[in-house]
Structures are given as C-alpha cells and as structure tokens.
C-alpha cells in the first residue's frame, strides 16, 4: 500500500519534521471518521473521477478513506474494488491482489464476481502462476467477457512451450485457445518426431487451425494490381536455333499456361502484372536479378526450378517479406523458418504421413514391408514412412535405393526365381532311400540327381511381403513394382504418389486396377473435370495443339492452375494471403481438386486414390 506520508508535499520547500508529519497523519485518520457525518458518496465520486483521470495515487488515497468509514455499505465494497484497480495501475499488484482477495473472502455475494475473477486471473498470469490464472478465468460466466478472456488467455498461453503441460491443460479445461496453441507447438517439432495422432485428434475435436503469426507482418495488403515474378531457366541464347529449342522446352510451356490463366483472371476482373526472369539455372545469375531494388515490389514469386536459384529466392523472400511458391519441388526444407515460402505440391513429409496413415489402417494382415526410393532427395519420404509404420509394429524387410535407370531391378526381385534346398527331412529320406538301394546291390541305385534336392522358388517368397511403398515420384520405379506385383500369384499391395499419373502415361489403368494400386493424391488432375476440358480447349485455340502433362517438370497444366489459384488468393486475401487461407480447411484449385495450407505451407490436401472401372477415383467417394 502506498504510504500516506509519501503522498504529502514538503512544507516551505523543506522536509516536514517528525511532529508535523505525525500530526498530519492523525488529522487524515480523523478525517475518515468524520466521513460518517459528511457525504461518503461525495468522496467516493471524487475518487472515481480521479481514477477515470488516471490519477491513481490520489484515487488510491480517497478510496482508502471511503473503505475505512465506520459504517459499511455498498460504497465500501466498491471502494475496495476500485482501490485495488488504482493500486494495480500504480504498479502495486501485490496490494491489488490482497484487496481483490479481500473482496472474494469478505463479500461472497458480491454481484461483480466476473470482474473480480478477471482481475485476479490477470495478476496471477502476470506473476507466472498460469494454472491459477486459468482457473480464475474458468469461473467467469458472462459472455460479455469472452473476447477479453480469450485475448488474456492467448497472451499468456503463448509463453508456454511445454507440450506435455499444454496437453494436460487441454484435457483439464477442454479449451479451444489452449488446444490451438498446443497444435501450434506440436507443428514446430520436426515432422519426423511429431505426434501425428495427437495433431489429428486436436483438429477433429476442436476444429482449429494455428493462428498466423509472422514477425513484422500484422495484416495483409490489398492492391488493385498484383505483381507476380516467374523465375525459370528459360536459357534463351539469342540465336534462332536456341529460340526454337527454348519454345519447345518445359519452362515456356509452363509460361504459356500462366498466360492463359492471366486471360481468364482478366475475365474475372482480377488484375495481375506477370514478369518473367531467366535464372539460367544459376545461383549467381539469380542473385544478380534479385539485386534490382524494383523487385522488392513483387507480391508473389513463382519458381525457381533448381537448388542454387531456389536458395537465393528463399533468402530474398524472407528478407523482403515476399511470398513465393515453388511449383515443382516436394522438398520440405524449402519451408524451414520461412513463413513466406509455399509448395504447390505436398512435401515429402506430408506424402509419407498420409501413405503411412492409410497403410496402418488397411494393410494389417501382413505387416512385412518393402520400401524403394530413387535418390537422396527421396530418402526423407522413405525414412519418415519407415519410422511411422515401424512404431505400429510393421516390419521393413527391404529398404533400398534403386536408381531410375535401374528400376527394372524391382520387377526382377519380385519375379526372379532361385534354387532353394528342400526341407532337410525330405532330403534325408531321399538319401536314405538311395542308401537302401545301394545296400541291396541295386546297380542303378542313384535314382535322384543333384537337381532333385532343390526346388525353384521366387526370390521374394510368396506371402512374405504385405505391401510395397514407392517413396518417389519417378514413374519407372512404380511401373517396375506394379508390373512385378501383377505377375505374382500372391497378394502384395502397392502404395505410392499419384504425381506421375497422367493421360499420357505408359502403364495402363487396367493394370493399376488389377493390382488394386493405391496412390496418395499429389495435386491429382481429373481429366474429366469441366475446368480441365475448358483449359485444354483454350490451349488448343491459342496454340493449335493439346497440352502435354510432364512427369516431374513444369508444364502448361501447372502454369494455368497456379496462376488462377494464387491470382484469386491475392485478389481475395491480399499480398499476405496466408492470413486468409490458414483459417480455411481447403482452397479450391482450378485444375486440381483443392489445396490445404492450414497446418503447413505445403499442400496437405492429399486424397487417397484408386482405380475403379479404369478411372482414378477418390477412395472416400
């Protein structure tokens, strides 16, 4: 409590002597007793006015006078409450807490309990007593406090990073704010170590998405025209031969799709300024391009394609707070520590998670697994898949990298026969039979040859593997595995990414249906979709040919889909569209079905696909 003596001014510029100070204290004390004969209300009103004027020290003194009046009434209770408020704002939270607790103890029927509990919660939270503070907030009943309670709770819950404590509190309070922060903390953990079941449980139970928190950006920016930069290796050399080659290469096909998308956006009154930059697949060239100060006015970057240029764009994006979308890669490392980085496709991590989730639910009869991947870039997908399913008692019996030019090796492993010794008891009986013939003097006693003691069997024994996971988008690995499965008599399930599937693929849908192949839908394009047919007609009218779907590089389909999807996002949500899309479960695509960026900045809309009547269908349908 602030001392009355400390509030008194010195006399004649000198310090008061002891006798004078004691006299004034006694005088002020006697004043409180005289209030019974005067208007207590007048002093209260004066104190309240001082509080409203933020003259907290003087208000504190006046409320103290009312509180100590000899006759207790409603004003005494309110004076105690407002004195606590004044004490808090004066910096004396200890005194404020004592007065609030006094009201709680002394005036149990007080009408303003919600205000009291809010103040006690605020003080406890500020003192670091988070659990006690949350308990006070739980006592508040009026819906008028919902906004303030959530704001206070959010402020202090964000300071907690102990996921075990947060999980305990979520269970105890059944609180959406705590659950949302727990989800955010769980998603900060490296994907391979995340508690995927708990993440799914939180999303299902609380219907939540992490709040968007970007350092230095508090809100989006709306514009009439948005600037998009396409950074691709066009490799233009300036000569006619080089020009012809460039026009037939995939970056130009991608650009053609984007330009068709621009035309459709213009029909929707969405204005985009598209600029192209030739990175020449060089980090140094890309760095020189990005050195132009004018590029800081970009609202979105699309590309690049190769590792060196990607690293330069990642740096530029983060430094200048500009969103960029990588249209080709599934490398989740691009997203690390950069809230402005997005992937058009699901990341390796997301694909592994969805595939493992399906396998755990559907491949339980035989839990032996073979995993194949094509290169070091695929290893993360393979490693994470293995880690997840092994936690569920699956047994990985084959784990192997197979280069694309050696992909036939998978088929050979599945169909190759080897000589295996017959059962030892059978072999012993055969030998005993010949021994008895020899002992009986039979001339041709060697009735069995060396070949009779072995038999031909599959190198991978029948029923020894339950399913194969191809942790790669390279089509030759999947084609090899599916072809091998197709000729075996036992049942081996296949699961892999759909990214290589297209209308131009070599492997037949009938074969995929025959082996009951399962695919994680990585931005799958349904060629029967009306918007896809419209795009193909636009492309034919513009370029007198149909677009071709590339297996792993860019193409007109991707350029068109990205331009329309992200052009609409910019128009609807502004430059920092993540503030809009993080709260929505799905963002509709133009050619692809949807995008889900709630939990991560890669596309986590990954339906499980299968073949039915020689058509790709969502297994949920």
SENUNU-76079 format. One record per residue: x negated, y, z of N, C-alpha, C in turn. Coordinates in steps of 0.05 Angstrom, whole numbers, plus 5000, padded with zeros to 4 digits. Layout:
N
XYZXYZXYZ...
This chain:
621
498349765000500050005000498250255000499050454984497550704983497850855009495750935022495851085048497051355044498851435062499951705062497751905064495751865080493552055084492152105058491851905041490451945016492052114996494652135001496252294983496352594990495452665015495552935024493253105014493753355005491553524996490053645019487553725016485953845037486954135043486654225067487454495075485254695070485954915056484055135051481455025038481754815022479454705008477654545025478154525051476454365069477954115077476453905086477753665095479253725121481553585124483053625149481553495172481753625195480553495219482353275228481453115246482852875255485552945267485653155284488153225298490253315278489353465258491353565238492453325222490753145214491652915199493552745215493052695241494852545257497552685260497452945263499853105266501653075241500353085218501953065193503152785190501652585198502652315196505152285214504952385238507252375257509652525246508952755232511152915221512552775198511052645181512252495159513852255169512752125190514251905202516851995213516852225227519352325239521352405218520252485194522052555172523752325163522652075163524151845155526451795174526051855199528251815219530352025216529552265207531452475204533152445179532452245162533952205138536752105144537151985167539751885174541752115176540652355183542352585186542452745160540752685142540752825116541652635094541452715070542352545048540152355039540452105047538551895037538751875007541151914997541551904968539952104953539752344964538252554951535252484949534152364970531352284970530952054950532851874949532751644930532751754902534651944896534752044869532252194861531052334880528552474875526352264869526252054884524251844880524551714853527151664846527651534820526851714797527351974800526552174780523552174776522052164799519152154798518151904784519551674789518851424777519251444747521451554738522051584710520051764696518951954711516952134700514152014702513951774711511451624714509551754734510751894754509151994776509351784798507851574794508251334810507351374840505251514845504351554872506351704889507451924878509452074893512051914896512851764875515251604876514951384898512551274899511951074920512451174948511651424953511951554980514951594986516451704966519251764970520851504975520351294959521851044962521150924990518750964999517950865025519650995047520151255043521851395063524651275064525851235040528551115039528550835051526550685045526450405054526250385084525050585097524650575126526750735141528850815128531050955141532350765161533350875184534350695206536750535198538450635179540850485172540450355145540450085144540049945119542649945103542349985076544649975058543549885030545249905010544449824983542049984973541950244981539750404973537050304984537150185007534750075019533649845002535449674992534649454975533349554949534749754936533749854911531250014915531050154938528550294943526150104945526649874957524449674959523749574931525749524914525249434887523649644871524549894872523250104856520550174868520250144894517550194906515649984895516549734893514849524882514149584853516049684837515449764810513349984809513750184826511850404827509050314835509050124855506450014864505049874841506549714825505349564803504149764783505649964776504650164756502350334768502150344794499850484806497350314807497650064799495349884799495149704823497149714840497049554865499049324862498349124846500148894841500448724866498448734883498648574908500948684925501148954928503349074944505949024929505949044902508449004887509448714892507648524890508448244894509648204922508348324943509348294970512148404973512648634961515348764962517448594947516748494923518548334908519248074924517247954936517747714952519447774977519148024987520748105010523648125002524148224978526948234968528047954964526447774953527247504948527947364974526347414995526747285021529047415037529147685036530947835054533747875042533847895015536447955002537047734982537747504993538147264976540547294957542447474964544847514947544547754929542147854926541748094910542648044881543948234869545148194842543148194820540848334824538948364802536648154805537447904808535447694812533747644786535047684763533547634738531247834735531748094742529648294741527348214761528148134784526248054805524547824796525747614784524247384775522447454752523347644735521647724713519047864723519448034743517048174754515147984768516247804783514547604797513147424777514547354755513247194734510947344722511447594716509447764703506947784720507247824746504947854764503447594767504947374770503647114773502147034748503247094725501847034700499347204697499447454705497147634703494947554723495747424745493847324765492747054757493646944735492646684726494146444736496346504750497946284761500146214741499346104718501146064696503545884702503045674716505245484722507245624740506345774760508245904778509746114763508346264745509746464729511846344711511246114699513245984682515645894698515245804722517445724739519245954746518146194750519846434755521446494730520246474706521646534681523946344677523646094686525745894683528245964699527846124720530046204737531846414725530846554705532346774692534646654676537046754681539446644669540646814646540347074648541647254629540347234601541947224581540947214553539747484545540247684560539147954554536047944556535047754571532147744576530647564556532047434538530847234521528447344506528747574493526547694477524147754495524647884518522447964536521147714548522747524556521647274567519847134547520747104523519146964502516547124496516747384495514347544490512347514512513247524537511447494560510347214561511947014556511046734556508946684534509546794511507746754488505046874494505047114505502547254511500647094528501746974548500046824567499646534560501546414546501246144538498946124517498646334501496546334481493746314493493546384519490946374532490146094541492045904539491645624547490845454523488645314524487845144502487544854511488444794535488344514545490844374535490544194515492844074502494243884522492743764540494043574559495843734578494843964587496544134604498944234589498544324564500844424548502844204543501943964538503743744534505343684559504043694582505443654607507643864612506944114606508844334610511144314589510544224565512644194545514643984554513643764565515443554575517043654599515743814616517043914640519144124634518544314616520244544611522144504587521444324569522944294543523144564530520844704528520744984519519545004491520945154473520045174446517545344443517245554460514845714459512345554466512545394487510245234495509745014474511844894463511544694443510144804418510945044410509745174386506745224390506045314414503145364420501645104421502844894433501544634434501044534405503044574388502744494360500344644347500244904352498045064341495344964350495144894376492644794387491944524376493944354372493444084361492344104332493344304317492544334290489744464287488744574309486044684308483944464310484744234320482944004323482343894295479943794291479143674266481143454259481943454234484143284225483742994233481342894230480742614236481242544265481342744283481742694311484442794321486142884303488742984311490642764321492342834339494442654349496842684330496842524308498842564287501642494297501842294314504442224324505642444341504042574357504942794374505743034357504243084336504843304318507643264305508043014295510642954283512942974303512342884328514442894349515243174356513243354358513843634364515443764343514743714318516143844295519043744295519443484299522143364298523843464321522743474346524343534369524943834371523044004363523344294368523744454343523644324319524044464294522344724293519744684296517844914298515744914277514445144274512145174257510245364271507645334268505845514282506245804273505945984292506146274285503646354270504046524250501846624234500346834249497846784255496146974269493547004252493247244240490947294223489547544233487047514241485547734252485347964231486248194239486048424221488448464203490348274203492748304187495148244204496848444208499248414225501748384209501748464184504148444167503348444138505248364121504748344093504848624079504148624054504248874038505848834013507948984010509748963986508749163965508849083939507949253917509849213894509649413876511249393851509849203831507249213830505749043812503548903828503248643824501148493839498948413819496448433829494148363813493148083819493147913798492147643801489647603784487547503796485047453781484647153777484247073752483646793746480646753742479346603759476446553757475946273748475246243722474845983710472445983692471245743687468845723670469645713640470445943629471245943601468845893582466445973592463945923577463946033549464946273546465046403519462246493511461346403487458646463478458546693457460846763446460846983427460746903398460146653392460046563364462546413357463046383331465646263322465845973331463645823329463745543337464445523367463045683383463545683411466445773418467445953402470246053406472245823401471845673380473645453373473545243396471045183404470744983426472145083451471745333458472945443482476045433481477145493457480045493455481345223458479745013454480744743458480044623485478644773501477744673527479944723548479744583571481944593591482344863604480245033609480845293621482745463604482445453578484245613561487045493561487345233562489945103564491345193590489745203612490845303637491745593634490145753621490846043617493346063600493645893580496045903564498545853580498345663599500545603617501145843634499145983644499546213661500846443646500146473621501346693605504246633599504946383595507746313592509246363618507946313640509146373666509546673669507646833660507947123661510447223646510847103623513247173607515847113622515846883635518346813649518646993674516547063688516647243711517747513702516847603679517747863669520747853664521747623655524647593651526147613678524747553700525947573726525247833740524148023725523448293735521248273756519448083754517148063772514648143756513248343765511148463750508348373761506848243744504248133751502248233731499948333741497648403724495548183726495248023704493447803704490747883692488547833706485847883697484247623697482647583676481047343674478147403677476647223690473747263694472346993688470347013672468846773664466546723683466846523700464746463720462446313708462746203685460746043671459745813689461345733708460645513727458245583743457645843747455245933760455946093785454646023808455046173832453946453829451646483816450446753813452246933796453246823774455046983757457547063772458646873787461046933803460547153824458147133836457447343856457247613843456047633820455847883805458547993798460347823790463147913783464448033808464147893831465547973855464248223867461948303858460648543868462048803859463848783839465349013829467349093851467049343861468949433882471849433874472349453848475149453839476649193845475048973848476348713853477448693881476848873898478048883925480948943924481949033901484749093897486348853888484948623884486448383877488248293900490548183892492448083912492347783914491347643893491147353894488947273874487347083882485346963864486146673858486046593833486446313825483846203815482945973826480445863818478445883841475845833836474645723811474845423811473045303794473145013790470844863802468544993805466144843813465044953840463444783853462744833881461345103885459445173869457945423872459745663871461345703849463145923848465345913870466245673878468145653899467045773925464545723932463345823956463346133956462746253932462746543930465546663934467546533922470246633925471246603954470546373967471246333995470246564012467646634008466446854023467847124017468247183991469547433983472447453994473847233992476647224002476747294031475047174047475147214076474247504083472147594071471147864077473148084070474548044048476348254038479348194043479847974057482647914065484447884040483547724021484947683996485647383994488147313990488847033987487746913961486946663963486246523938487346243939487946143915489045873912487145713894486145493904484445313888486345123874486445123847488444963832487644673827485244593833484244333824483444153847482344263868480944113889482844003910482043773922483343673946481443683970479343843967477343863988478244054010478943934033479944094055477944274067475344234062473244404073473544694063474744724040475244994029476945164048478645034063480445174081479345244108477045134115476045164142475445454149476645544172476145814183476746034163478545984145479346194126482446194122483846364136486746364134487846464106485946554089486746664063486446454041485446214048484846004028487145804027487945734002490145543998489245333977490345093979490044893959492744843945492744823919495144753904495944463910493944293911494444003916494243943946495243713955494743623982491743573986490743624009487943564015487443264018484943194017484242904022485442814049485242994069486242914096489242864095490743044082493643024081494442764066493042704045493742464029493142214046490942214060490341984077492441954099493242164111495242154133497842044123498842134100501442044090501241754081499141674068498841404060498641214084497141294104496841124128499541094142501041314143503641314156505541104142505441104116507040914101506040624105503440594104502340324107503040204135502740364155503340274182506240184186508040324171510840254173511740024155510239974134511239784114509439544107506939554115505139334108504139184132506039114150505238984175505038684174506038564153506038264152503138164150501638284133498738214130497138474134495638494156494338744163491438754155490638584136487938604124488038794101485938974100486039194081483439204065483639284039481339354022481539644015479339794018479340074012477140123992477840263970475840333950475940633945473640753940473541043933471341083912471441303898469841343874467241483878467141663898464741833902464741953930462642103936462442223962464642413969465742543948467942733953470442583962470742333954473042173963472642043990470242044000469641894025471341984049471842254050473342354073476142234073477342204050480042084048479941794057477841654048477541374055476941334085475141504095474441484123476841534142478341744135480641814153482841604151483341494127485241284125484441044142481940974140480940744155481240794185480541034194480641104222483541084233485441184217488241184226489340904228488940744207490240474207488840284227486240324231484840144250485840194278486840434284488040494310490540324314491740244292494240084293493639794287491339704293490439414292490239304263490139474243489539374216486539304215485839114197483139024195482039084167480139264165479039334139476839134132477438954113475638744106473838814083474639014066473039114044473139414045470739534045470639834045468239904027468939994003466740013982467140253964464940373957464940583936464440453909466240513890466040403863466040633844463840673830463640893811465640863788466641083777468741063756467840893732465240913725464340753702463940453709464340383735464140113743466740013755468940153749471540093762472539813756471739683734472539413728471739223750469839303766468839133788471139063807473039253811475239193829476938963818477638983793479138773780477738503781475138513776473538263777473638143805473438303825473438203852476138063858478238163846480938053851481537793836480237773812480937543795478637333792476237413801473937243798474136983815473436763803473436513817470636433825470336293847467736203857468035903866465735763866465835483875465535483906467335333918467335313947467335023956465734963976465634693986468334603996469034343990471534234000471234194031473534154043473534104072471633884079470133914101468033724109469033444114471533424124472733164129473233014102474133174082474633054056471932964043469933134045467333074034466232824048466532804075465532564090466932314081469432334075471032094066470132004039469532204021468532133994465831993995464132094012461431974015461731694027463431664047463831404059464831204039466631304022467731124001465531023982463731193974461531113956459630933971459130983997457330814013458430534014461030504017462230244019461930083993462230233971461930103945459030013940457230193949454330123946453729873963454729863987454229634005455429383994457629413979458929173967457629083942455529223933454029143909455229233883457129423885458429523860456329683845456029613819454029753803454630043799457030113792457830393788459030513813457530503834458530603860458830913861457231063844457431353845459931453829462131423842464631493829465231793831463731953847464132243849461532383840461932593824459732763816459432993835457333153831456933393848459233583846460533613822462733793819465133713835465333453842467633353857467633443886465333533895465133613923465833913928466334053906467134333908469634383892470934613897473234683881473134983874474335053852474435333844476635483859476035713869477935873883477436173878479336333883478936623880476836723899475236913889473237033906474537163931476637313926478337413948480637213952480537063973482336833977485236923976487036743967489836813968490836883996492437093997493637194022491637294043489137354033487137444052487137754054488537884036488838184037491738254035492538444053495338524052495838764033493938954033494339174014491639294007491639433985489239583975489939883975488140043986488440333985486240443967487040583946485140723929484941013938482741083951482341343962481041533942482341553919481241713897483441783877483042013863484842083842483841983814481641843814480541743789482241513779483441533755485341343746484141063741481541053733480440793727480240603751479940713775479840553799482640433804484740603802487440503806488240303785487540363759488240173738486939903741484439903750483039653755484339493777484939633799486239493822488939383815490539543801493239453793493139223774491339233755491039013736490238753750488438773769487638543784489838423801491338603814493638513831495738363813496138473789498238383771497938083763495437993761494937713752494737513775494637613799494437423822497237313828497237083841499836963849500637043877498837133893499637223920500537513918501337613941502437893942500338073956499438263940497638473951498938743944499538903964500739163959498639363951499439563935497739773926498840043936497040223945497840493952495640683944496340903931494341103922495741363915494241553905495241813898496541813871498641973867500041993841498742183822496642313830495642543814494842453786494042213781493142133755495542033738497942013750500241923734501242143716501842083691502942283673504242133650505542283633506842163610504742063590502242153593500142063574498341843585499041723608497341523620497241263604495141113607494840863592496240623605496340613631497640393645500640423644502040203640504940223636506440243662508740383661510440393685511540123692511939953671513039683676511039523694508539563688506539423704506439523733506739793736506839913762509239813778511439783764513839683777513539393784512239243767511838953772510238903797508139063802506539023826507539183850509839313846511039473867509039683878507739823860505740023868507140253883505740363903506640583919504640813916505741053912504041293908504741513928502641643939503141893953503442113932505642253932506242443911504742703913502442713898500842963898501743143876503643323882504643513862505743363837507243163842508342993820510143163802509843133776511543263757513543063745516043103748518142933737518743043709518042893689518342993661521243003652523042893668525942913662527143163674525643303690526643543703527143763682529343913686530244113666528144323662526844413684524844623683522344523667521744263669519444153654520144153624522544073617523344083589523344363578524144553594524144833586521344933580519444853598516644933595515544813569516044563565514944433541516044563515518544643516519644783493518345063489517945203511516645463509513745433498512345223507509645173498509645103468511544933460511744863432512345103414514145273423514945513407512545703405510945713426508745913427506245803412505645553416503045443406503345223386505845163378506344953357505244683364505144623390504244353399505344313427505344063436506244003463503844013482504244093506502044103526501243823534498743783540497643523548496943543578497743333593497143323622494443203626492643363638489943263644490043093669488042913671488042733695487142883720484943033718483843153742483143453738482943543713482343823708484843993706484444243699486744423696488144373669490544453667492044433641494344643642495844653620497944853617500144803638500644553645502644503665501944643692499444603700498544723726498645033724497645143702497645433700500345553701502245423688505045523688506245503716505945263728507145223755505945413776503345453775502045623795502945913790502946013766503746283761506546343771508446163764511246203772511546173802510445973814510745923843509546153859507046223854505746423870506546713862507246743837508347003829510947073844512646873846515146913861514546953891512546803902511846843930510947133935509247233918508347513921510647703919512447663901514747843898516547833922516947593933518847563955517647643982515147553987513947594013511647794014510747883991508548083991505847953989503748123991501048033987500247804006501047824031500447614051502947444054503447284033505847124033505946904054503646854067503646654088505546724111506046984115507847064137510646964130511246914105513946814098514046514096512046394083512146104078511545934102510246044122509645874146512145814162514245974159516645924174518645754159518045684134519845534117518745254113520545054114519644784111518544734083519844834062519044784035519245044018517445063999517545273979518045133952520145203938520745063913518645113892517844913877516044943855517544963829516245043807517645063782517544793767515144673765514944413752514744193772513244243794513144043816515544093834516043893851518443903868518344123889516244133904516144323927513344343938512944553955510544593970511244623999509544514016509944544045507344634058507244894066504845014077505245074107507144954120507745034148505344974166504244734164502244644183499344704174498944694148496244744138496444904112494144994101494245144077493744974052494244714054494444534031497344444029498044344006500844264002501443994016502944014038503643764053506443664045507443754023509843614012508843383996508943144008507842903996509942683997511742673978513642453977512342193971513541973979512541703972514041613947512541553926513641493900513441193894515341083879515140813869516540793842516140573828517340543802519940383803522040503792524640373790525640403762526240183748527140193721525240353703522640303707520540433691520640743694521540833717521441123722520341163750518941383754517941453780520141573797520541463820522641563838521641603866522741793880522141833908523341603924521741473940522741233955524841303975525041563982527141644001529841673987529841683961532441713946533841453943
